[in-house]
Amino acid sequence: MDLPGLLKYTFIQHAFLAAILMSVTCGIIGTYIVSRRMVFISGGITHASFGGVGIGYFFGFPPLAGAAIFAILAALATENLTRRKVLRNDSIIAIMWSLGMALGIIFIYLTPGYAPDLMSFLFGSIITVTRTDLWLMFALAVTVSGFFAMLLKPILYVSFDEQFARTRGIPVMLLNYLLIVLVALTIVLSIRIAGIILVLSILTIPQNIANLFSNRFSHIMIGSIILGFFASLLGLVLSYYLDIPSGATIIFTLVVMYLAARVIKVVTFGKNQ
């Protein structure tokens, strides 16, 4: 496979940069999601964002902006309602999930004409990433990296023991709200690459691979970034040569990597490790 030859194309360069930036944000945020056992919540936010896509198409503003607004509102609402125990956590998530998908479908149906980019929002297409998308992803990667670098210890306290975090004077509620907003933004900006249906895999599979070999938060985070980038790059190259969807290829590559890692773990450390 002639990777240097592929890089002469602008869309491949954009896809390569997107893979790097996505790996950083999803590696960090995904580690937080997995450690907090928030995978189902993240799934609810992901599918709720589709409502923003539909509203964006209907009113004529960028669908990604609509998805971001809708995802943030859904994330904050889920966090708030969960804290207040208005409904059971799984019920809140199911309602947000269903509401977002329903509104998205309704508004897209009501929009005159055909929405040509709809499939890329559902299933992702890393080769359609624009320069604007890259700048937004870069800004998010810098924000997420800086946020976790400065507040890693408080984040760890909140992730594993909120009561202890409160005794240390950490503003638990504020930190939780800021983190859930970062989760929402990471999900939305990853939709271009993996799509609404597949993005959750980017946020969980690399972390689970890394977790097979280490239980340390920082090690899982770094390992997730490396694994996510490798899978994205390999999936991108394979999708180009095989002429198949890039987002699905990246996810399939991650699943194969996870299965291979499980085999390596069993062979190397034994079944009981």
C-alpha positions in Angstrom: 0.0 0.0 0.0 1.5 3.3 -1.2 0.7 5.6 1.8 3.1 8.5 0.6 1.4 8.3 -2.8 -2.0 8.6 -1.2 -1.0 11.7 0.8 -0.7 13.7 -2.4 -4.5 14.0 -2.5 -5.9 16.9 -0.4 -8.9 14.8 0.8 -6.5 12.1 2.1 -4.5 14.8 3.9 -7.6 16.1 5.5 -8.6 12.6 6.5 -5.2 11.8 7.9 -5.3 15.0 10.1 -8.8 14.2 11.2 -7.7 10.7 12.3 -5.0 12.3 14.4 -7.3 14.8 16.0 -10.1 12.4 16.5 -7.8 9.9 18.2 -6.7 12.5 20.7 -10.1 13.7 21.7 -11.8 10.3 21.6 -8.9 8.6 23.4 -9.1 11.1 26.3 -12.9 11.5 26.5 -13.5 7.8 25.8 -11.3 6.8 28.7 -13.4 9.1 31.0 -16.6 7.6 29.5 -15.5 4.0 30.1 -14.2 4.7 33.6 -17.4 6.4 34.6 -19.5 3.6 32.9 -21.3 6.2 30.8 -21.4 4.3 27.6 -25.2 4.1 27.5 -25.4 7.8 28.3 -23.0 8.6 25.5 -25.1 6.5 23.2 -28.2 8.6 24.1 -26.4 11.8 23.5 -25.1 10.5 20.1 -28.5 9.6 18.8 -30.2 12.7 20.3 -27.8 14.8 18.2 -29.6 13.6 15.1 -32.5 15.8 16.0 -30.1 18.8 15.6 -29.0 17.5 12.2 -32.6 17.5 11.0 -33.4 20.9 12.5 -30.3 22.3 10.8 -31.4 21.0 7.4 -34.9 22.3 7.9 -33.9 25.9 8.9 -30.9 26.1 6.6 -28.0 26.3 9.0 -25.1 23.9 9.3 -26.4 20.5 10.4 -23.2 20.0 12.5 -24.0 23.2 14.5 -27.5 21.9 15.1 -26.2 18.6 16.2 -23.8 20.3 18.6 -26.5 22.4 20.2 -28.9 19.5 20.5 -26.2 17.2 21.9 -25.1 19.7 24.6 -28.7 20.3 25.6 -29.4 16.6 25.7 -26.2 16.0 27.8 -27.0 18.7 30.3 -30.6 17.6 30.6 -29.6 14.0 31.1 -27.0 15.0 33.8 -29.5 17.3 35.5 -32.5 14.9 35.5 -30.2 12.0 36.6 -28.9 14.1 39.6 -32.4 15.1 40.6 -33.7 11.5 40.2 -36.7 12.7 38.2 -36.7 9.4 36.3 -34.5 6.4 36.2 -31.3 6.9 34.4 -32.0 4.4 31.6 -35.5 5.9 31.1 -34.1 9.4 30.6 -31.5 8.1 28.1 -34.1 6.2 26.2 -36.4 9.2 26.0 -33.5 11.5 24.8 -32.4 8.8 22.3 -35.9 8.4 20.8 -36.7 12.1 20.8 -33.6 13.0 19.0 -34.0 10.4 16.3 -37.7 11.1 15.9 -37.2 14.9 15.5 -34.3 14.3 13.1 -36.4 12.1 10.8 -39.5 14.5 11.0 -37.5 17.6 10.1 -35.5 15.9 7.3 -38.8 14.6 5.9 -40.3 18.2 6.0 -37.2 19.7 4.4 -37.8 20.5 0.7 -35.5 18.6 -1.7 -33.0 15.9 -0.9 -30.4 16.0 1.9 -27.3 14.7 0.2 -25.0 14.5 3.2 -27.5 12.6 5.4 -25.7 9.2 5.0 -22.4 10.7 6.1 -24.0 11.8 9.3 -25.4 8.4 9.9 -22.5 6.2 8.9 -19.6 8.7 8.7 -17.2 9.5 5.9 -13.7 10.6 6.9 -12.8 11.6 3.3 -15.5 14.3 3.4 -13.9 16.2 6.3 -13.5 19.9 5.4 -10.9 22.4 6.5 -13.5 24.0 8.8 -14.1 20.6 10.4 -10.3 20.2 11.0 -10.1 23.6 12.7 -13.0 22.8 14.9 -11.5 19.4 15.7 -8.1 21.0 16.4 -9.7 23.5 18.8 -11.5 20.7 20.6 -8.4 18.5 20.8 -6.4 21.4 22.4 -9.3 22.2 24.8 -9.8 18.6 25.9 -6.0 18.0 26.2 -5.5 21.2 28.3 -8.6 20.5 30.4 -7.4 17.0 31.4 -3.8 18.0 31.8 -4.7 20.8 34.3 -7.5 18.9 36.1 -6.5 15.2 35.9 -6.4 14.6 39.6 -9.8 16.2 40.3 -11.3 14.3 37.3 -10.0 11.0 38.7 -11.5 11.8 42.1 -14.9 12.6 40.5 -14.7 9.6 38.2 -14.1 7.0 41.0 -15.4 8.6 44.2 -17.6 11.7 44.2 -18.0 11.8 47.9 -14.3 11.8 48.5 -14.0 14.5 45.8 -16.4 16.7 47.7 -14.3 16.3 50.9 -11.3 17.6 49.0 -13.2 20.7 48.1 -13.6 19.9 44.4 -16.7 21.5 42.7 -18.1 18.1 41.6 -21.3 19.4 40.0 -19.5 22.1 37.9 -16.8 19.6 36.8 -19.5 17.0 35.9 -21.3 19.5 33.7 -18.1 20.7 32.0 -17.1 17.1 31.3 -20.5 16.1 29.9 -20.4 19.1 27.5 -16.9 18.0 26.3 -18.4 14.5 25.8 -21.2 16.0 23.7 -18.8 18.1 21.6 -16.4 15.1 21.1 -19.3 13.0 19.9 -20.6 15.6 17.5 -17.2 16.3 15.9 -16.6 12.6 15.5 -19.8 12.1 13.6 -18.2 13.2 10.4 -15.8 10.3 10.7 -17.7 7.4 12.2 -21.3 8.6 11.9 -24.1 8.7 14.5 -24.6 4.9 14.4 -20.9 4.0 14.8 -19.3 6.8 16.7 -19.7 5.1 20.1 -17.3 2.4 19.0 -14.5 5.0 18.5 -15.1 6.1 22.1 -15.1 2.6 23.7 -13.2 -0.1 21.7 -9.7 1.4 21.9 -10.2 2.0 25.6 -11.2 -1.6 26.2 -8.2 -2.9 24.2 -5.9 -0.7 26.3 -7.7 -1.8 29.5 -6.8 -5.5 28.7 -3.2 -4.7 29.5 -3.4 -1.9 32.0 -5.7 -0.5 34.7 -4.1 2.9 35.0 -6.2 5.8 33.8 -3.3 7.6 32.1 -2.0 4.4 30.4 -5.4 3.6 29.1 -5.7 7.2 27.8 -2.4 7.1 26.0 -3.0 3.6 24.6 -6.4 4.6 23.4 -5.0 7.5 21.4 -2.4 5.3 19.8 -4.8 2.5 19.0 -7.4 4.9 17.7 -5.0 6.6 15.3 -3.6 3.3 14.1 -7.1 1.8 13.4 -8.2 5.0 11.7 -5.2 5.1 9.5 -5.4 1.4 8.6 -9.2 1.7 8.1 -8.8 4.7 5.9 -6.2 3.0 3.6 -8.3 -0.2 3.4 -11.5 1.7 2.6 -9.6 3.6 -0.2 -8.2 0.5 -1.9 -11.3 -1.7 -1.3 -13.7 1.1 -2.2 -15.9 0.6 0.9 -17.2 3.1 3.5 -14.4 4.5 5.6 -16.3 4.8 8.9 -17.5 1.2 8.9 -14.0 0.1 7.9 -12.4 1.9 10.8 -14.9 0.3 13.3 -14.4 -3.1 11.7 -10.6 -2.7 12.1 -11.0 -1.8 15.8 -13.2 -4.9 16.4 -10.5 -7.1 14.7 -7.8 -5.4 16.8 -9.9 -6.1 20.0 -10.3 -9.7 19.2 -6.6 -10.0 18.4 -5.8 -8.3 21.7 -8.0 -10.8 23.6 -6.2 -13.7 22.0 -2.8 -12.2 22.8 -3.9 -11.6 26.4 -5.1 -15.2 26.8 -2.0 -16.7 25.1 0.4 -14.5 27.0 -1.1 -14.3 30.5 -3.5 -17.2 30.6 -7.3 -17.3 30.8 -7.5 -16.2 34.5 -5.8 -12.9 33.9 
